[in-house]
Amino acid sequence: MKLYYWPKTRAFRALWMLEEMRVPYDLEFVNIRAGAQNETAFNRVNPMCKLPALEDRGACIAESGAVLLYLADRYPETQLGVALDDPARGRFLQWMFFTGSCLEPAMAERITGAQSNTVSFGWGDLGRVEHAIESALEEGP
Ligand SMILES: N[C@@H](CCC(=O)N[C@@H](CS)C(=O)NCC(=O)O)C(=O)O
């Protein structure tokens, strides 16, 4: 198992997960500040030229949510995921996808001041994202 990594990037999500799981892994540093993500060797791992990326038994996985889910499923004994037949699995997946598909784009939109379109854009806007998170937290931990 190899994690393509650089400090202070989203690859920290995967590193944190691997450490919590206490499973063996190797780190391969990809210096995105020096442009190493654009080199051909890394392009074969992730054509999006982004971290994190994980390599396991010849398969390459990118997108931090997918990497975390892959690890949770690969090591069920670590109990960092939710079992396939558990009714809580749906909510687990919902929040796993939420960061990349709603929270991050809504934050980027707000930070850059880009024009929003709450109906057409999949993330709604930051107000809706905040409302969804607050509603979920009202239900309990
Ligand atoms: N949706 C991706 C985003 C990954 C991403 O943007 N990673 C940044 C570092 S935090 C990166 O590798 N940037 C290098 C580049 O785009 O050239 C994920 O969640 O894995």
The ligand as an SDF file (V2000), in Angstrom:
LIG
                    3D

 20 19  0  0  0  0  0  0  0  0999 V2000
  -11.1980   16.4130   -5.1210 N   0  0  0  0  0  0  0  0  0  0  0  0
   -9.8250   16.1040   -4.8060 C   0  0  0  0  0  0  0  0  0  0  0  0
   -9.0370   17.3680   -4.6300 C   0  0  0  0  0  0  0  0  0  0  0  0
   -7.5790   17.0820   -4.4790 C   0  0  0  0  0  0  0  0  0  0  0  0
   -6.7230   18.3430   -4.5710 C   0  0  0  0  0  0  0  0  0  0  0  0
   -7.1640   19.4120   -5.0410 O   0  0  0  0  0  0  0  0  0  0  0  0
   -5.4740   18.2160   -4.1130 N   0  0  0  0  0  0  0  0  0  0  0  0
   -4.5380   19.3130   -4.2010 C   0  0  0  0  0  0  0  0  0  0  0  0
   -3.7450   19.4050   -2.9090 C   0  0  0  0  0  0  0  0  0  0  0  0
   -4.7870   19.7780   -1.5190 S   0  0  0  0  0  0  0  0  0  0  0  0
   -3.5350   19.0170   -5.3060 C   0  0  0  0  0  0  0  0  0  0  0  0
   -3.0530   17.9200   -5.4140 O   0  0  0  0  0  0  0  0  0  0  0  0
   -3.2130   20.0320   -6.1270 N   0  0  0  0  0  0  0  0  0  0  0  0
   -2.2190   19.9160   -7.1400 C   0  0  0  0  0  0  0  0  0  0  0  0
   -2.6810   20.4080   -8.4920 C   0  0  0  0  0  0  0  0  0  0  0  0
   -3.8910   20.5560   -8.6930 O   0  0  0  0  0  0  0  0  0  0  0  0
   -1.8410   20.6100   -9.3510 O   0  0  0  0  0  0  0  0  0  0  0  0
   -9.7480   15.2210   -3.5670 C   0  0  0  0  0  0  0  0  0  0  0  0
  -10.5370   15.4490   -2.6310 O   0  0  0  0  0  0  0  0  0  0  0  0
   -8.9080   14.3210   -3.5100 O   0  0  0  0  0  0  0  0  0  0  0  0
  1  2  1  0
  2  3  1  0
  2 18  1  0
  3  4  1  0
  4  5  1  0
  5  6  2  0
  5  7  1  0
  7  8  1  0
  8  9  1  0
  8 11  1  0
  9 10  1  0
 11 12  2  0
 11 13  1  0
 13 14  1  0
 14 15  1  0
 15 16  2  0
 15 17  1  0
 18 19  2  0
 18 20  1  0
M  END
$$$$
